[in-house]
Amino acid sequence: MNNIVTDRLIIIKFNEADWKDIYEYLSNETVVKYEPYNVYTESEARKEAINRAKSEFFYAVCLKEVDKLIGNLYLAKGDFSTWEIGYVFNLNYWGKGYATESVKALINKAFSQLDARRIVAMCNPLNEHSWKLLERIGMRREGTLLKNIYFKKDINGEPLWADTYEYGILKSEWITND
Ligand SMILES: CC(C)(COP(=O)(O)OP(=O)(O)OC[C@H]1O[C@@H](n2cnc3c(N)ncnc32)[C@H](O)[C@@H]1OP(=O)(O)O)[C@@H](O)C(=O)NCCC(=O)NCCS
């Protein structure tokens, strides 16, 4: 995929040198709270940068003006021309609309150039920042799954079962929303 340029951002493939910025946000407890992993160590961040540089699913989101990597997007093709999106941003850059701006641009790209028919996203109902973003861009909450998944365990090694909101939007709806 070619780079995407928005008003304030550039969405671009990762490279191995990005590990410091990855470490900066994935070493933060608040950022990884609802993610299927724990905080990253420096060496895990180095490996992650190598993996992301090779991955076709991960994109770095950088500020255009100052060339700073502030988060990542995820976009993966599933069955029936349905693509799933995900996003994780550096806490220092929350609350400024950067995630919204980048997710909208990536969905535009998926519908206009990648032949996506439907885009979906999943999040924990407790992750209000995430589902508010999805609703801000016009995605529809299509279901709530109860205690369907766990990413973390309690101190006794028991799964911490979590609920899931499922969001979706069709290409036809996105055009009328745009
Ligand atoms: C999910 C996540 C990316 C959302 O971040 P966010 O900062 O809430 O989203 P945005 O960057 O789009 O900012 C939106 C906020 O900025 C405000 N804002 C300011 N300027 C804005 C602009 N130009 N455009 C849109 N919103 C703007 C909005 O009003 C909104 O504020 P609110 O939270 O008070 O409603 C972030 O919380 C995160 O990285 N979480 C950790 C990882 C995670 O949980 N990922 C999702 C897993 S499902």
The ligand as an ORCA input file, in Angstrom:
! r2SCAN-3c Opt
* xyz 0 1
  C      -8.295      4.011     21.114
  C      -7.441      5.253     20.998
  C      -6.574      5.207     19.751
  C      -8.379      6.461     20.932
  O      -7.631      7.640     21.130
  P      -8.354      9.057     21.243
  O      -7.314     10.027     21.639
  O      -9.586      8.939     22.080
  O      -8.854      9.304     19.753
  P      -8.515     10.560     18.842
  O      -7.043     10.713     18.683
  O      -9.290     10.402     17.604
  O      -9.041     11.787     19.686
  C     -10.434     11.932     19.930
  C     -10.635     12.962     21.017
  O      -9.970     14.153     20.615
  C     -10.926     15.214     20.468
  N     -10.488     15.972     19.293
  C      -9.713     17.069     19.363
  N      -9.427     17.514     18.141
  C     -10.045     16.674     17.265
  C     -10.109     16.613     15.849
  N      -9.465     17.496     15.083
  N     -10.817     15.589     15.286
  C     -11.458     14.686     16.043
  N     -11.416     14.698     17.406
  C     -10.723     15.694     18.006
  C     -12.272     14.516     20.315
  O     -13.318     15.342     20.726
  C     -12.075     13.345     21.241
  O     -12.197     13.772     22.570
  P     -13.040     12.928     23.671
  O     -12.189     11.713     23.969
  O     -13.123     13.857     24.816
  O     -14.335     12.553     23.035
  C      -6.522      5.401     22.239
  O      -7.335      5.500     23.383
  C      -5.550      4.244     22.403
  O      -4.508      4.175     21.762
  N      -5.877      3.313     23.345
  C      -4.972      2.209     23.662
  C      -4.989      1.132     22.622
  C      -6.382      0.586     22.415
  O      -7.100      0.352     23.383
  N      -6.712      0.374     21.141
  C      -8.032     -0.132     20.765
  C      -8.175     -1.556     21.024
  S      -9.804     -2.100     20.540
*
